[in-house]
């Protein structure tokens, strides 16, 4: 293994340990069954957690089963999904996914994914139109207990600032990179703690760098410090020239 890759793995595990020290070790527990998790994650695309939860609850209240959603008119599904936004895109996407699962499996049940090889399970899920790496990883990690590393906006932002992924690395590519940096048994805790850190401290606008405990490993912080020192030198030089 190249030394740089080895260094990155050590850095990742050091950050993982620091995050556990602050946010704690997470014990895996199933959030939803695999099919419900898939629906939940499709609804979550490009919306806030609050709006996602409202839309998911409305869908469950208005339809007695996922079969009923599959067979419902698109307008009714879209109406239920309105709080999540983009309902005219998400409704046909969701209906189509449910139809394809039924065609392939004969029923609406994804429990078989728990018995599959992780790579094969990801391939099966991402073969569904509208299901990308993040959605597949969420289903596998949260519903199946299968090792996968979802990269949402918080994880992408925090790992980019820390320098675990490159500044130009997109979210799709980041899944494979981050899965290579920590062992599978660490995915669940590392993922959740990165999200907690992104919400509490490493926020998109106005990150709270002054209270962050990851300074020594953070490329973003180091760059801020360099810019600050450079600005200070320029101010001093300008001041001397004026005098």
N, C-alpha and C positions, 0 to 999 in steps of 0.2 A: 504494500500500500504506500503511495507517495506520502512523504512527510507532511505535506500541507493537509492532506485528508486526515491523517492521524491527529494532527494538531486541532483540526476542526472538530473531530470527535471528542477530544479531551475538553475543548472549550465548551462544547454542547453539554457534556455531562457535568461540567463544573457549574454551568448556568442552571441546569436541571436541579442540581443539589441545592443551589442558592434559592431557587424558586420554591422547592419543597420546604426549606427552612422558613420561608416567609408565609407561604400559602398552604402548606401541608401536603401530605401524601393522599392521593385520591383512591378510594376503593371503587372498583368497577361495579356498576349496577345498571341493569337494563332500563333505558328510558321509555322505550316503546317496543312493540314487536317490529320485525324488519319491514313489513309492508307499511305500517303506520309511520315508521321512521322515514321511509322513502317519501311518502306523501308530505310529511312534516317538513322535510328538507327542501323539497321542490317549492313548497309555499314560502320558505324562508329566503329564497333567492331574491337579492336586491331589495330587501326590506329590513326593518328593525325587528328585534326580538319581540317587542310588544305587539306590533302589528301582525307579525307571524302568528303569535299565540291567539290573538283575537280571530284571525281568519281560520285557523285550524279548528278552534272551538265552534265557530259558526258552521263549518263544514260538517263536523261531527253531530251537531245538533239538528241539522237540516236533513241529513241522510242517515238511515239506520245501519248502513253497511258500506264497505268499499265497492261492493257489487252495485249498490244503488247509485253511487257516484259514477261508476263506469257507464251505467246505462242511462244516466240523467241527461236532459238537454244541456247543451253547453251554456246557455244563458243562465240556467239555475246554478250551475257550478260557479260561473263567473260572478254572479251576484253574491254568493257565499264568500268568495275569495277577495272581494273588493277591498277590505281593510289592509290587505297585504300589498296592494298595488299591482299593476300589470296583469290584472285578472283576465283580460282578454287574450293574454299570451299563456298564462299559467293554466287556465281552465282547459284549453285543448291539449296542452302538453300533458297534464295530469290524466285526462281522459284517455289519451292515446297510450300512455304508459300502462295504465290499468288494462286496456284492451290487449296490448302486446303480451303482457304477463299471462293473461288468461289464455291467449292463443298458444303460447309456448309451454305453459305448465298445466293447462286444463283447469286451473283454479287460481284464486287470488291468495297466494300463500308463498312467502319468501323464506320460510324457516330452513329450507334446504341449503341456504347460503352458509349457515353455520358449520356445515360439514364439508364445505368445499375448500380447496387450496386457496389461500388469500389472493394470489394472483389471478386464478381462474374466476373467483368470485367478483373481483374488480372488473375483469374483462366482461363478464356476463352483465353486470349492472351498467357499465358505461356503453354497452351495445344498445341500451334503451335510449331513444332519441330524447335529448334534453337532460340526460343524466351525465354529469361530468365527474372528474376525479374527486372533487370535494363532496358532492352528494353521495357518491359510492362509498367514500371513506367514512362518512357520517353513519351510513346504514351499517357498515361492517363493524365499526368501532363501538357505537353506542347501542346497537340492537343485537348484534351477533357476538360481540366479544372477540372479533377477529382482528388481528393486528393491522391497523391502517392509521394514517396520520392526516386528518382533515386540515386543510389550510384555508381558514376564513380570513376576513379582512384584518382582524386583530393579530392572528398568528403571522400573517404575511408581513404586516407592518413591524411588529416587534422583532421578528427574526431578521428582517432586513436591516433594521437599525442596529441590531447587535452584531451584524456582519456574518450571520450563519448562512445567509443566502446573499447573492449578489444584488447590487442596487438595481439591476435591470432584469432580474429573475422574475418571471411572471408566476402567478399563483399555481398554474398547472404544473410547471416544471418544479416548483418548490415542494410539491408532495414527495417526489422521488428523492430529492436532495435531503429533506428533513428525515425521511424514513431511513436514510443511510447513515445519519449522524447519531441516532440514539437506538438502543436495542428495542425490539418490539414490545417487551414488557413495560417499557417506559412511555410508550406513546400516549396512553390515556392520561396519566398524570401530567406529563409535559405539555400536552395539548391544552388541557383545562387550565393549567397554571399560566401558560402564555396568554390565554384569553383573559384571565383574571388580572394579569399585569397590564395588558393592553387597555382594559377598562378603567383600572384604578390609577395607573401611573403613566404608562407609555401611550398616552392618548394621541389620537390623530392630530387635532389641533392642540396646541399648548401642552406638550408633554411635560410632566412634573419631574424633570431631570434633577431638580434640587433635592428631592427626597428619594431618588431611586437608589437601590442597593446593588445595582448591576454596573455601576460606573466603570469598574476596572476592565470589564469585558465588552464594553459598548462602543462600537465604532462611531455611532452618532454623537455620543458625548465627547469622545476624543476629538472629533472634527469641530465640534462647537468650541472646545477649549483652544484648539489651534487657531481658529478664526478670531477668538477673543484676544489671544496673545498677539496675533498679527495686527489686529485693529489697535491694540494698546501701543505697539511699537510705532505704528504709523502716526498715531496721535502725538506721541512723544517727539518723533522726528519733526512733525509739522510744527510743534510748539517751539522746538529749538531753532528751526529755520526762521520763525517769526521774530524771535528774540535776537 
